[in-house]
Amino acid sequence: MDLFSRSWTALRMAVAELPDEDFARPSGCAGWLVRDLVCHLIIDAQDVLITLVTPTEGEPTRNAVTYWNLAEAPPTGEDPLDALVVRLAAAYEDPRLLKFHLDDVGSAAGRAAELADPGLRVSTQDMVLTAGDYLSAYVLEWTLHHLDLIAYLPGAAEPPAECLARSRAMLEKIAEATFPASWSDQDALLVGTGRRAPTGVEQTELAEADGRLAARLPLILG
C-alpha cells in the first residue's frame, strides 16, 4: 500500500514538473507521445477509483502477480482503445489542462488508496482481488509508465528506488525466473518488458544466467 502511494506520487510529480514542450515528445509507449501517456494515466486513475468502490463478496481469483497476463505481441498503438486515448489527449490542446486533470483525479485516487482496507475484496476486469493486491499490482504499472514518461527526457526525475526494486521482483515472479544480478533494476524492467533491446553484453549475461528466460523475452504485460 505504501509503495503504491510512493510510486503514484512520484509519477504525478514528474508530470507536474514537465515543461509544456515536453508533452509533444515521444514516450516509451509505442505510438504515444508524452501527452497520450498522461491521458492514459488519467484513465488509469479513474479505474483505480472505480475498482476501490466496487466491492464483492467473491473469493479472490488473482493476486498482485497473477493480475498480469502475458501478451504475444507488443502494442502498436493501433488498438481502438489506444487510438481513442490519442484523440482524447489531442482534445486537451493545452498541456496545463492535462496536468490539472491528472492532479485532480490522481489525487483522489491516491486518497482512496490510502483509505482502502487492504483486505477488502474488489472486482475489476472479471477478476476478484483484495484491495492490497490490486494496489500492489499498480506499483508495477506506475513504475513502468514512469520509465515510459522519461524515456526521451534526459534529466527528468526517475521512479523511487524502492519502487524499481519491487517492480523488478514482481516481474521476476511473473516470469518465474531471475534477471542477472549485475543488471540494475531499471535495466531489468526495460529489457524484460521490451522497452529497449539488450546490449550484446546483456544478451550474454542473460543467456548465462537463464537461457530459458532469454528465449521468452520480452515479457509483454497486459
Buried (B, 14 or more C-beta within 10 A) or exposed (E): BEBBBBBBBBBBEBBEEBEEEBBEBBBBBBBBBBBBBBBBBBEBBBBBBBBBEEBBEEEBEBBBBBBBEEEEEBBEBEEEEBEEBBEBBEEBEEBEEBBEBBBEBBBBBBEBBEEBEEEBBBBBEEBBBBBBBBBBBBBBBBBBBBBBBBBBBEEBBBBBEBBBBBBBBBBBBBBEBBBBEEBEBBBBBBBBBBBBEBEEEBBEBBBEBBEEBBEBBBBBBE
